[in-house]
Structure formats: C-alpha cells, structure tokens
Amino acid sequence: MIDTALTIAFSLVGLAVALSLWRLLRGPDAPDRILALDTLYVNTIALLVLFGIQIDSNIYFEAALLIALMGFVGTVALCKYLLRGDIIE
C-alpha cells in the first residue's frame, strides 16, 4: 500500500517540479520567476522527504531542512534585491 502511495506521490511531485521549471523559464517577469524558484525549493524538499521515506533513511530529512533554510534565505535576498535594488544596506 505504501509503495503505491509513494509511486503516486513521486509522479505528482515530479509533475509539480516540471511545471515549476516551466514557469521559471517562461515567466513573464521577475516576481513570477522568484515565486517559481520558491515553489521549486518546496517541491525539491517534498521529493527528498518522499525518497527518505522510501529508503527508510534519516539523512534525507536533514538535507531537506538545509534546502529549506537556503531556499528561504535565497527568496528573501531576491525579493529584497527586487524591491530595493540592493541586498546589503
């Protein structure tokens, strides 16, 4: 049962990654691309967590936490640059 659920979840999250990449490449302006990049981070975290569940390993959960932290900092830096034109004040 869990194998079927993991297969379905991998395919749906993979589809979400593909759609996020499409929006990142074809986004009409910078805020759309920043949002697509943020969504891509979230989808990558979901893939890592699903993979960690599938192979029963804790290391992937720690990697997901690191990607979440870097994704948050990156999104904040990009938004601050977009609003003010400067990251460090």
Salt bridges, closest charged atoms under 4 A:
GLU89 OE2 - LYS80 NZ 3.76
GLU89 OE2 - ARG84 NH1 2.07
